[in-house]
Amino acid sequence: MKTCAIGFLLIALAVPVNAALLHDESVNGDLGTDPLIPTAIVFPVGSSKIIGTTGNIGTLDRDYITFTIAAGQKLIGLNLLALAPNNIAFTSFNAGATSYAPSAATAANFLAGIHITALEVGTDLMPLFVSDSVTGNFLPAPELGPGTYCFLIQQTSPILQSYSLEFVVSGPVPTGPTTWGTIKALYK
C-alpha cells in the first residue's frame, strides 16, 4: 500500500502545473498606468501569468506592476508567452514600490530595461536583462532576489499590442502537514 501511495505521489509531483493566471486585463481591468500607482501583484512560488495590452493610440498606455520577492525566494524566470502584433516593446525592472516614465533622464533609475519583439516569444527574458539592457544598467545575474520591485511594459508605436508573461518564482516549498507531514506519515 505504501509503495502504491508513494508511486501516485511521485506521478502527481511529476505532472507539470500550468501557470496560475494572476491578472488578465480583459477580465480584471487595466493594470496600473501611472508609475507612482502600479498594480500590486503577489507572486506565489511557482509560475504566474499576466495577460495585458499596451499601446499608444491617442494616449500612451504603459502597464506597471509592483511585487515583493520574499526572503529565501528569487524571481528566476520571465517567459514571454505572447506578443502581438510583432513590434518592438520596452520592458524594465526597477527597485522600489513605484517606477518611472522611461526617458533619457530616468534611464539610470532602472535596474535594467530591454527591447523585445515576437521573436522572443517562448523564451526566458531574464538573461536579456543581463546581456542586452538598453538603459545603461544590467542585472548582475538573470534573477531578482528578495526585495520590492516594479516591472514595466510599454509599446510606444501607434498600435495596440497584446502580451502574455509568465513570472517564475523559486523558493522553499512549504513543509506543513499537507506536504512533508503526509510523506513522513507513509513511513510510520
Secondary structure as the mmCIF struct_conf table of DSSP 4:
data_model
#
loop_
_struct_conf.conf_type_id
_struct_conf.id
_struct_conf.beg_label_comp_id
_struct_conf.beg_label_asym_id
_struct_conf.beg_label_seq_id
_struct_conf.end_label_comp_id
_struct_conf.end_label_asym_id
_struct_conf.end_label_seq_id
HELX_RH_AL_P HELX_RH_AL_P1 LYS A 2 ALA A 14
BEND BEND1 VAL A 15 VAL A 15
HELX_LH_PP_P HELX_LH_PP_P1 PRO A 16 ALA A 19
STRN STRN1 ALA A 20 ASP A 24
HELX_RH_AL_P HELX_RH_AL_P2 GLU A 25 ASN A 28
HELX_LH_PP_P HELX_LH_PP_P2 ASP A 30 LEU A 31
STRN STRN2 GLY A 32 GLY A 32
BEND BEND2 ASP A 34 ASP A 34
TURN_TY1_P TURN_TY1_P1 PRO A 35 LEU A 36
BEND BEND3 ILE A 37 ILE A 37
HELX_LH_PP_P HELX_LH_PP_P3 PRO A 38 PRO A 38
STRN STRN3 THR A 39 ALA A 40
HELX_LH_PP_P HELX_LH_PP_P4 PHE A 43 PRO A 44
BEND BEND4 VAL A 45 VAL A 45
STRN STRN4 GLY A 46 ASN A 56
BEND BEND5 ILE A 57 THR A 59
STRN STRN5 LEU A 60 ASP A 61
STRN STRN6 ASP A 63 ILE A 69
HELX_LH_PP_P HELX_LH_PP_P5 ALA A 70 ALA A 70
TURN_TY1_P TURN_TY1_P2 ALA A 71 GLY A 72
STRN STRN7 LYS A 74 ALA A 84
BEND BEND6 PRO A 85 PRO A 85
STRN STRN8 ALA A 89 ALA A 95
BEND BEND7 GLY A 96 ALA A 97
BEND BEND8 SER A 103 SER A 103
TURN_TY1_P TURN_TY1_P3 ALA A 104 THR A 106
HELX_RH_3T_P HELX_RH_3T_P1 ALA A 107 ASN A 109
BEND BEND9 PHE A 110 LEU A 111
STRN STRN9 ALA A 112 ILE A 116
HELX_RH_3T_P HELX_RH_3T_P2 ALA A 118 GLU A 120
TURN_TY1_P TURN_TY1_P4 VAL A 121 GLY A 122
BEND BEND10 THR A 123 THR A 123
STRN STRN10 ASP A 124 ASP A 124
BEND BEND11 LEU A 125 LEU A 125
HELX_RH_AL_P HELX_RH_AL_P3 MET A 126 SER A 131
BEND BEND12 VAL A 134 GLY A 136
BEND BEND13 PRO A 140 GLU A 143
STRN STRN11 LEU A 144 LEU A 144
BEND BEND14 PRO A 146 PRO A 146
STRN STRN12 GLY A 147 GLN A 154
BEND BEND15 SER A 157 ILE A 159
STRN STRN13 LEU A 160 SER A 170
HELX_LH_PP_P HELX_LH_PP_P6 PRO A 172 PRO A 174
BEND BEND16 GLY A 176 GLY A 176
TURN_TY1_P TURN_TY1_P5 PRO A 177 THR A 179
HELX_RH_AL_P HELX_RH_AL_P4 TRP A 180 ALA A 185
TURN_TY1_P TURN_TY1_P6 LEU A 186 TYR A 187
#
